[in-house]
Amino acid sequence: MLEIRGLTKHFLGVPALHDVSFTVERGEIAGLIGPNGSGKTTLFDCVTGFLAPDGGKVFYMDRDITSLAPHRIARLGLTRIFQQIRTFPRLTVIENMRAAGQQHQGLSLTGGLFPTKRIRDLNRALDERAGELLEVLGIPGVGGLAAGTLSYGQQKLLEIAMALMPRPALVLLDEPVAGVNPTLIESIKGYLKRLNKIGTTFLIIEHNLQVVMDLCHHVFVMDSGELIAHGPPSVVQEDERVLEAYFGK
Amino acid sequence: MKAFWTEGRLVWAAIALAIMLPIAIRSNYLLHIMVMTEIYVILALSLNLVLGYAGLLSLAPPAFFGIGAYTSALLALRLNLPFWISLSAAGVAGLLFAAAIGIPSLRLSRHSFVIVTLSFTLLAQLVATKWTDLTRGAMGLPGIPTATFFGIPITGKVAWYYLVLGMTLTSLGFFTLLVRSRLGRAILTVREDEILAQAAGIHTWRVKLYTFAISGLLGGVAGSCYAHYITFIDPAVFDFYYMENLLIMVILGGAGTVWGVVAGVAIFNVVPEVLRIHPELRTFLYGIVLLVAISVAPGGLAGWVRDRRARQNRQSPQEGSHA
């Protein structure tokens, strides 16, 4: 599904990623963990086209996407959420959701200046999908509010909903449950598991290790820009290098 | 109680009022102000689209206005082309120049973009002044033929008022359709968060380019109307004075809204004339009004009305549901 080969990225000579290689299989939920500053978010940025890597390749569904622009990667069905919350703050929640879904309907930008029946149908489809997702993620009834007026947790949920809007094949989630209350974490976990069962693949950065252990089939551990361990959660948990990276010697 | 003056009704009332105005106004001078106001509305939309919707400050509207005016005037004077053709050519010229400037400059940071658009306006004025073979330089182009409507020449202020009113309403209709379309939605996402827009699959650079090109088109059309209405143009059409006025009208009216900007243009063209404020004093007063307005109502007139409505709705939640 996603194959990363020898990915390297330096910031002003400081290595943020050094020769990282791993593969996320289709249909799994993979976790990416590691101490702060270990290069996890940089890796996400390189995969989704927001940063150009200094070396290495990224393959998505056997296609080289290393030099593609972010919007092209997104249209291939690989979406993401950001660690820092990003929404369109002055647009309403429903407008946010429409914007997140509209480029995946196979219509050009300039198509649909006139509100023809086809356009109205497409918009209705977006609205229905948006309503469904907001309901499932536990924030129904906020559709008419400006996204910027929602609480931190609600904005995080909106961001997840937006990433799921175009029915992606692979979703990269950067700390999806940070700042979300425990009850909601359970329901998000449940929903991600259900989506995964019907074919969506996930790669998740998360500091909440309980969530990682519950959700992930496979865990990758990074430290100082390098992959130091990987395997099923129960095995990784016992790995000496992992414990060392987190807690020191 | 449901408000009687819904947005739709207000728009129709304003259109009806605009159609009936010349019946009440007999003064040629006031009619001239009205025609200029209409032209300003089209030009203000050109700035509003880029500034209010895409969140980019463009100082190029006077350049597109001037390019439209010169294109139209030269085609009519040198090639004897009819008004509708030179008008269309002026719009296309504005669009093409905007695209040519936008392709390199929209890749730059937002701040650099402002400087490029400013330089472009100054450069356009310089070319109009120095390329005397084509433009007669500072002597200007006199004797530009008036517009024709299906072969009938437009003479008199009232006829001009209705001709430009038709074009202004068409521009407003086009603008409304545009900002409500998928492209319009994409334009707003660029203003709100360009990174997130890209993550949502939106080709933000192309969205900005289309926005800027349409801004050029509107500016060119406004310039053409001006040239054929006044029948004389010189390099002063590129003057930065227009840019200052435009910024005041758009910001005070409420950048990013349609009717707020129309109201801003109307108020700022008509009120100073009616009050007969001295032109020198006017610029000074504009500055004060702009400063006060930004501190009291940063969202402009439209933003102030919206906030007031939101407050009313909060105070009476049982009435809030119909909005």
Interface residues (C-beta under 8 A of the other chain):
Chain A: T48 F50 A69 P70 H71 A74 R75 T79 R80 F82 R86 T87 F88 P89 R90 L91 E95 R98 A99 A100 Q102 Q103 H104 L107 L109 T110 G111 G112 L113 F114 P115 I119 M162 A163 P166
Chain B: L177 L178 R180 S181 R182 L183 R185 A186 L188 T189 E192 D193 I195 L196 A197 Q198 A199 A200 G201 I202 H203 T204 R206 V207 Y210
